[in-house]
């Protein structure tokens, strides 16, 4: 490094700027942080908007064999068990909604439906 600086002094050629001034570095850091925060905000809004707009959700699927399966689907608050084959989609039954946390705790502590 000293050889490079000494060589440029002999030739009277200005050497390269090896370090940016502190204020330029600070401005560049702030711009990058603002861009990252904006990107995170856009991704968060997009993911939450798509998640809230789902009218149908596949809870689970069970393969029964060659191209046949049972699927639990939630549609507008209803849980449906659906049978799928290559030629047909059939409603098997409507399932009860899963119990809430409060209902599970009440049942576990003996404060069931009668309390």
FENURNOR-V204239 format. One record per residue. N is the residue number from 1. RES is the residue in one letter. SS is DSSP state (helix for helix, strand for strand, loop for the rest). Layout:
# FENURNOR-V204239
n->N res->RES ss->SS
n->N res->RES ss->SS
This chain:
# FENURNOR-V204239
n->1 res->X ss->loop
n->2 res->X ss->helix
n->3 res->X ss->helix
n->4 res->X ss->helix
n->5 res->X ss->helix
n->6 res->X ss->helix
n->7 res->X ss->helix
n->8 res->X ss->helix
n->9 res->X ss->helix
n->10 res->X ss->helix
n->11 res->X ss->helix
n->12 res->X ss->loop
n->13 res->X ss->loop
n->14 res->X ss->loop
n->15 res->X ss->loop
n->16 res->X ss->loop
n->17 res->X ss->loop
n->18 res->X ss->loop
n->19 res->X ss->loop
n->20 res->X ss->loop
n->21 res->X ss->loop
n->22 res->X ss->helix
n->23 res->X ss->helix
n->24 res->X ss->helix
n->25 res->X ss->helix
n->26 res->X ss->helix
n->27 res->X ss->helix
n->28 res->X ss->helix
n->29 res->X ss->helix
n->30 res->X ss->helix
n->31 res->X ss->helix
n->32 res->X ss->helix
n->33 res->X ss->helix
n->34 res->X ss->helix
n->35 res->X ss->helix
n->36 res->X ss->helix
n->37 res->X ss->helix
n->38 res->X ss->helix
n->39 res->X ss->helix
n->40 res->X ss->helix
n->41 res->X ss->helix
n->42 res->X ss->helix
n->43 res->X ss->helix
n->44 res->X ss->helix
n->45 res->X ss->helix
n->46 res->X ss->helix
n->47 res->X ss->helix
n->48 res->X ss->helix
n->49 res->X ss->helix
n->50 res->X ss->helix
n->51 res->X ss->helix
n->52 res->X ss->helix
n->53 res->X ss->loop
n->54 res->X ss->loop
n->55 res->X ss->loop
n->56 res->X ss->strand
n->57 res->X ss->strand
n->58 res->X ss->strand
n->59 res->X ss->strand
n->60 res->X ss->strand
n->61 res->X ss->strand
n->62 res->X ss->strand
n->63 res->X ss->strand
n->64 res->X ss->strand
n->65 res->X ss->strand
n->66 res->X ss->loop
n->67 res->X ss->loop
n->68 res->X ss->strand
n->69 res->X ss->strand
n->70 res->X ss->strand
n->71 res->X ss->strand
n->72 res->X ss->strand
n->73 res->X ss->strand
n->74 res->X ss->strand
n->75 res->X ss->strand
n->76 res->X ss->loop
n->77 res->X ss->loop
n->78 res->X ss->strand
n->79 res->X ss->strand
n->80 res->X ss->strand
n->81 res->X ss->strand
n->82 res->X ss->strand
n->83 res->X ss->strand
n->84 res->X ss->strand
n->85 res->X ss->loop
n->86 res->X ss->loop
n->87 res->X ss->loop
n->88 res->X ss->loop
n->89 res->X ss->strand
n->90 res->X ss->strand
n->91 res->X ss->strand
n->92 res->X ss->strand
n->93 res->X ss->strand
n->94 res->X ss->strand
n->95 res->X ss->strand
n->96 res->X ss->loop
n->97 res->X ss->loop
n->98 res->X ss->loop
n->99 res->X ss->loop
n->100 res->X ss->loop
n->101 res->X ss->helix
n->102 res->X ss->helix
n->103 res->X ss->helix
n->104 res->X ss->helix
n->105 res->X ss->helix
n->106 res->X ss->helix
n->107 res->X ss->helix
n->108 res->X ss->helix
n->109 res->X ss->loop
n->110 res->X ss->loop
n->111 res->X ss->loop
n->112 res->X ss->loop
n->113 res->X ss->loop
n->114 res->X ss->loop
n->115 res->X ss->loop
